[in-house]
Amino acid sequence: MSIIFIAALAVLQVLIVFLSFVIYKVFAAAFGIGGSTLLVFFVALSFTFIVASVLASRYKNWLVRWFHFASTCWFAFIGPLFCGCIAFLLIENIALVFGWQIIPSVAGWLSFGGAVLLYIYGIGNARITNITRVSVKIPDCPEWWHGKKIVFISDTHFGNEYGAHFAAKIVQKMSSCAPQAVFIGGDFFDGVRCDPDAILSPFRKLSVPYGIYFSSGNHEYYGDSELFFDAVRRAGIIILKNEKKTIEGMNFFGVDFKDAGGRKDFENVCAEMEINPAKANVLIKHIPDNLDIAERAGVSLELSGHTHHGQIFPLSYLTRAIFEGYDYGLKQFGKMAVYTSSGAGASPTPFRVGTHSEIVCIEFE
């Protein structure tokens, strides 16, 4: 692991410990049940997520899977519980300002009860994947494609939280769109040790006229990338690694996440793929960055993911700032259209508030 990655984990761990300590203090104040035992319990919980994530990237057994699942559920619960802390403090201070008498435990039940409801909603919302239908008009679009559709998905994060049952639901919804082809824009897998062949078994039943195509994301490289890539091939999915597939006059390019990480790398990949600006060109690229390079190369439409649209409000404002407004939805960048998906799944925890998971059904005008 790189020093930057280790440093990021350390910062995340410190943040989790801090939030857990705040939750403990407010919880103890609300219900009068503080003490060293409860403090140790909260602090111990704060270390489970990173420990479980490391174990899940290296081992595959039922104990690790369940430990990882439980830790991600707790990690998701930290946000709502912290919101509950804020609500408790607001109730207490508002009551103090107006001279009201309020029993701390009542304020606690109201605040943390709301946190539980928010948590239940977020967990359930992350399991609902909607179909988003968009129409796109691109220059030099072959007449054959007028009125035809493709499906684009990204960020399914198959692994411990999202398995074969979830994959079957995704496949069923994609089939209902009647696409000519399906394109997968990276983070197909979450990077944990799993049985990728079993998870992708529903994709073997997905029949589309012109095939299913995949380009990698960062999470494919968190674990054994070749294990994931081999499973993708065995599922009948074609990997586009800096390659082109021409379907009825339209060119579809897929770039590998690792090969197009930096600006210079991406420029080299675009040059190697020999994109013809006089043709209709669709680019599958995991991260919606360096858009100027893709546009100059002659890309008509870029399909990306990665951002999850922030996944949890108000983080969508952060992704909007980082990706300069191209973090979600259909936008125009010069002559090039860009669609960034919020993703079909969620990571690092199966929890969504203020955003939704999606399968993108694109119809060409």
Stockholm file with secondary structure:
# STOCKHOLM 1.0

chainA/1-365         MSIIFIAALAVLQVLIVFLSFVIYKVFAAAFGIGGSTLLVFFVALSFTFIVASVLASRYKNWLVRWFHFASTCWFAFIGPLFCGCIAFLLIENIALVFGWQIIPSVAGWLSFGGAVLLYIYGIGNARITNITRVSVKIPDCPEWWHGKKIVFISDTHFGNEYGAHFAAKIVQKMSSCAPQAVFIGGDFFDGVRCDPDAILSPFRKLSVPYGIYFSSGNHEYYGDSELFFDAVRRAGIIILKNEKKTIEGMNFFGVDFKDAGGRKDFENVCAEMEINPAKANVLIKHIPDNLDIAERAGVSLELSGHTHHGQIFPLSYLTRAIFEGYDYGLKQFGKMAVYTSSGAGASPTPFRVGTHSEIVCIEFE
#=GR chainA/1-365 SS CCHHHHHHHHHHHHHHHHHHHHHHHHHHHHHSCCSHHHHHHHHHHHTHHHHHHHHHTTCCSHHHHHHHHHHHHHHHHHHHHHHHHHHHHHHHHHHHHHTCCCCHHHHHHHHHHHHHHHHHHHHHHTTCEEEEEEEECCTTCCGGGTTCEEEEECCCCBTTTBCHHHHHHHHHHHHHTCCSEEEECSCCBCSSSCCHHHHTGGGGGCCCTTCEEECCCGGGGTSCHHHHHHHHHHTTCEECSSEEEEETTEEEEECCTTTTSSHHHHHHHHHHHTCCTTSCEEEECSSCCCHHHHHHHTCSEEEECSSGGGSBTTHHHHHHHHTTTCSSEEEEETTEEEEECCCSSCSSSSCCBSCCEEEEEEEEC
#=GC SS_cons         CCHHHHHHHHHHHHHHHHHHHHHHHHHHHHHSCCSHHHHHHHHHHHTHHHHHHHHHTTCCSHHHHHHHHHHHHHHHHHHHHHHHHHHHHHHHHHHHHHTCCCCHHHHHHHHHHHHHHHHHHHHHHTTCEEEEEEEECCTTCCGGGTTCEEEEECCCCBTTTBCHHHHHHHHHHHHHTCCSEEEECSCCBCSSSCCHHHHTGGGGGCCCTTCEEECCCGGGGTSCHHHHHHHHHHTTCEECSSEEEEETTEEEEECCTTTTSSHHHHHHHHHHHTCCTTSCEEEECSSCCCHHHHHHHTCSEEEECSSGGGSBTTHHHHHHHHTTTCSSEEEEETTEEEEECCCSSCSSSSCCBSCCEEEEEEEEC
//
